[in-house]
Amino acid sequence: MEREIKFENPALSGVQSAFRVLMRRVYLWMALALAVTGLTAYYIASNPGLLQAVFTNRGLFWGVIIGELALVFILSARIMRMSFATAGLMFAAYSVLNGVTMSFIFVAFTQESIATAFFITAGMFAAMAFIGTVLKKDLSSFGSYFMMALIGLIIASVVNIFWANSVLYWVITYVGVLLFVGLTVYDTQKIKAFLLQWGDEVNDNTQKLALMGSLSLYLDFINLFLYILRIFGRSSDN
């Protein structure tokens, strides 16, 4: 009986190996960034002096907000022109600043409801990331629709700051959940396709691509968590 001999393409095997390493790093860096944000938020909330300084000093508060926006813009626009170490430090700095602005949730909501919202978000995110990894249908054509929906959500949220309509508040909340559930699937598939195309080896450039993927999924997770918290969060005043 003849034994079947299979020949494996060494180049293809190398690409698959590099892809697996890079995808693991996408999720590892995302998880580390979430941990940094959570620990920073908890630390600020646990120190009344720091909390008061952040939210009563307008200059400091807006400085943090502008710093966050600047870091995301610079990373998105110039990451391939900087070293991987510099990009990683900027991502870490963004995680810290985001933790500062998110510290309010530990004051506004009970810790039990925050934990509930986090675990619900983690479960939904994991399910959607899995779907994005195995889904065969190409979702790239949906990118413009997601962008339009995101812009519409931001505009509606700003309008409702001044209008303070409770019905619109809940519409925005549930639309936000659906949008970031969809974006998690879309971004996961996009990251997978990009790394399969360009991640033929683990080097400085491909790690920067993976880092940008981590940032995208980190933002999806944070935004999904905040909308879930609106639904399941219980006020600490009650």
C-alpha positions as CSV (number, residue, x, y, z in Angstrom):
1,M,0.0,0.0,0.0
2,E,1.5,3.3,-1.1
3,R,1.7,6.1,1.4
4,E,0.4,9.5,0.2
5,I,3.1,12.1,0.2
6,K,2.0,15.7,0.8
7,F,4.3,18.6,-0.2
8,E,3.9,21.8,1.8
9,N,4.9,25.2,0.4
10,P,7.5,26.5,2.8
11,A,6.6,30.1,1.9
12,L,2.9,29.6,2.5
13,S,3.7,27.8,5.8
14,G,5.9,30.8,6.9
15,V,3.1,33.3,6.1
16,Q,0.6,31.2,8.1
17,S,3.0,31.0,11.0
18,A,3.7,34.7,11.0
19,F,-0.1,35.5,10.7
20,R,-0.9,33.4,13.8
21,V,1.8,35.1,15.8
22,L,0.6,38.6,14.7
23,M,-3.1,37.8,15.4
24,R,-2.2,36.6,18.9
25,R,-0.3,39.9,19.5
26,V,-3.3,41.9,18.2
27,Y,-5.4,40.4,21.0
28,L,-2.6,40.5,23.6
29,W,-1.9,44.2,23.1
30,M,-5.6,45.0,23.1
31,A,-6.0,43.1,26.4
32,L,-3.0,44.9,27.9
33,A,-4.4,48.3,26.8
34,L,-7.8,47.5,28.3
35,A,-6.1,46.5,31.6
36,V,-4.1,49.7,31.7
37,T,-7.2,51.7,31.0
38,G,-9.2,49.9,33.7
39,L,-6.4,50.2,36.3
40,T,-5.9,53.8,35.6
41,A,-9.6,54.6,35.8
42,Y,-9.9,52.7,39.1
43,Y,-6.8,54.5,40.6
44,I,-8.1,57.9,39.7
45,A,-11.5,57.2,41.0
46,S,-10.0,55.9,44.3
47,N,-8.2,59.2,44.9
48,P,-10.7,62.0,45.4
49,G,-8.0,64.7,45.0
50,L,-7.0,63.4,41.6
51,L,-10.6,62.9,40.6
52,Q,-11.5,66.4,41.5
53,A,-8.5,67.8,39.7
54,V,-9.4,66.0,36.5
55,F,-13.1,66.9,36.4
56,T,-13.1,70.4,38.0
57,N,-10.0,71.8,36.2
58,R,-11.3,72.5,32.7
59,G,-7.8,73.1,31.3
60,L,-6.6,69.7,32.6
61,F,-9.7,67.9,31.4
62,W,-9.7,69.3,27.9
63,G,-5.9,68.8,27.8
64,V,-6.5,65.1,28.4
65,I,-9.3,64.9,25.7
66,I,-7.1,66.8,23.2
67,G,-4.2,64.5,24.0
68,E,-6.3,61.4,23.4
69,L,-7.5,62.7,20.0
70,A,-4.0,63.8,19.0
71,L,-2.5,60.4,19.9
72,V,-5.1,58.5,17.8
73,F,-4.7,60.9,14.9
74,I,-0.9,60.7,14.9
75,L,-0.9,56.9,15.3
76,S,-3.4,56.5,12.4
77,A,-1.6,58.9,10.1
78,R,2.1,58.3,10.8
79,I,2.6,54.9,12.4
80,M,4.5,53.5,9.5
81,R,7.0,56.4,9.8
82,M,7.8,55.8,13.4
83,S,9.5,52.9,15.2
84,F,7.5,50.1,16.7
85,A,8.7,51.0,20.2
86,T,7.5,54.6,19.7
87,A,4.1,53.5,18.4
88,G,3.7,51.1,21.3
89,L,4.5,53.8,23.9
90,M,2.0,56.1,22.2
91,F,-0.7,53.4,22.4
92,A,0.1,52.9,26.1
93,A,-0.1,56.6,26.7
94,Y,-3.5,56.7,25.0
95,S,-4.7,53.8,27.2
96,V,-3.6,55.8,30.3
97,L,-5.3,59.0,29.1
98,N,-8.5,57.1,28.2
99,G,-8.4,55.6,31.7
100,V,-8.3,59.1,33.2
101,T,-11.4,60.2,31.3
102,M,-13.2,56.9,32.1
103,S,-12.6,57.2,35.8
104,F,-16.0,58.8,36.2
105,I,-17.8,55.4,35.7
106,F,-16.5,54.2,39.1
107,V,-18.2,57.3,40.6
108,A,-21.4,57.2,38.6
109,F,-22.1,53.4,38.7
110,T,-21.8,50.6,41.2
111,Q,-18.8,48.3,40.9
112,E,-21.2,45.3,40.5
113,S,-22.9,46.8,37.5
114,I,-19.6,47.8,36.0
115,A,-18.4,44.2,36.3
116,T,-21.7,42.9,34.8
117,A,-21.4,45.3,31.9
118,F,-17.7,44.3,31.4
119,F,-18.4,40.6,31.3
120,I,-21.4,41.0,28.9
121,T,-19.2,43.1,26.7
122,A,-16.4,40.6,26.8
123,G,-18.7,37.8,25.8
124,M,-20.3,39.7,23.0
125,F,-16.9,40.9,21.7
126,A,-15.4,37.4,21.8
127,A,-18.4,36.0,19.8
128,M,-18.3,38.8,17.2
129,A,-14.5,38.5,16.9
130,F,-14.9,34.8,16.3
131,I,-17.5,35.4,13.6
132,G,-15.3,38.0,12.0
133,T,-12.4,35.4,11.9
134,V,-14.4,32.6,10.3
135,L,-16.9,34.5,8.2
136,K,-16.5,33.9,4.5
137,K,-18.6,36.8,3.2
138,D,-16.5,39.8,2.4
139,L,-17.6,42.8,4.5
140,S,-15.3,45.4,3.0
141,S,-18.2,47.0,1.0
142,F,-19.9,47.7,4.4
143,G,-17.1,50.1,5.5
144,S,-18.7,53.2,4.2
145,Y,-22.0,52.3,5.8
146,F,-20.4,51.8,9.1
147,M,-18.6,55.1,8.8
148,M,-21.9,57.0,8.0
149,A,-23.6,55.3,10.9
150,L,-20.8,56.3,13.2
151,I,-20.9,59.9,12.1
152,G,-24.7,59.9,12.5
153,L,-24.4,58.4,16.0
154,I,-21.8,61.1,17.1
155,I,-24.0,63.9,15.7
156,A,-27.1,62.5,17.5
157,S,-25.2,62.2,20.7
158,V,-24.0,65.8,20.6
159,V,-27.5,67.0,19.8
160,N,-29.0,65.1,22.7
161,I,-26.5,66.7,25.1
162,F,-28.5,69.9,24.6
163,W,-31.9,68.4,23.9
164,A,-31.7,65.8,26.7
165,N,-34.5,63.6,25.2
166,S,-34.8,60.3,27.0
167,V,-36.3,58.5,24.0
168,L,-33.4,59.6,21.8
169,Y,-31.0,58.6,24.6
170,W,-32.2,55.0,24.4
171,V,-32.3,54.9,20.6
172,I,-28.7,56.1,20.6
173,T,-27.8,53.5,23.2
174,Y,-29.2,50.5,21.3
175,V,-28.0,51.7,17.9
176,G,-24.6,52.2,19.5
177,V,-24.6,48.6,20.7
178,L,-25.6,47.3,17.3
179,L,-23.0,49.5,15.5
180,F,-20.0,48.4,17.6
181,V,-21.1,44.8,17.4
182,G,-21.0,45.1,13.7
183,L,-17.7,47.0,13.7
184,T,-16.1,44.3,15.8
185,V,-17.0,41.7,13.1
186,Y,-15.9,44.1,10.3
187,D,-12.6,45.2,11.9
188,T,-11.7,41.6,12.8
189,Q,-12.2,40.5,9.3
190,K,-10.3,43.5,7.9
191,I,-7.3,42.9,10.3
192,K,-7.2,39.2,9.3
193,A,-7.2,40.0,5.6
194,F,-4.6,42.7,6.0
195,L,-2.2,40.5,8.0
196,L,-2.7,37.6,5.6
197,Q,-1.7,39.9,2.8
198,W,1.2,41.8,4.3
199,G,2.2,39.7,7.4
200,D,4.6,37.3,5.6
201,E,7.0,37.7,8.6
202,V,7.1,39.1,12.0
203,N,9.1,42.3,11.8
204,D,8.9,46.0,12.8
205,N,6.4,46.9,10.1
206,T,4.1,44.0,10.4
207,Q,4.0,44.5,14.2
208,K,3.0,48.1,13.6
209,L,0.1,46.8,11.4
210,A,-0.9,44.5,14.2
211,L,-0.7,47.3,16.7
212,M,-3.1,49.4,14.6
213,G,-5.4,46.4,14.6
214,S,-5.2,46.3,18.4
215,L,-6.1,49.9,18.6
216,S,-9.2,49.4,16.3
217,L,-10.5,46.5,18.4
218,Y,-9.6,48.3,21.7
219,L,-11.8,51.2,20.5
220,D,-14.6,48.8,19.5
221,F,-14.5,47.2,22.9
222,I,-14.4,50.4,24.9
223,N,-17.4,51.9,23.0
224,L,-19.4,48.7,23.1
225,F,-18.7,48.6,26.9
226,L,-19.9,52.2,27.4
227,Y,-23.2,51.5,25.6
228,I,-23.7,48.2,27.4
229,L,-23.1,50.1,30.7
230,R,-25.9,52.5,29.9
231,I,-28.2,49.6,29.8
232,F,-27.0,47.5,32.7
233,G,-25.3,50.1,34.9
234,R,-26.9,51.0,38.2
235,S,-26.3,54.4,39.6
236,S,-24.1,54.5,42.7
237,D,-26.5,57.1,44.2
238,N,-29.3,54.5,44.5
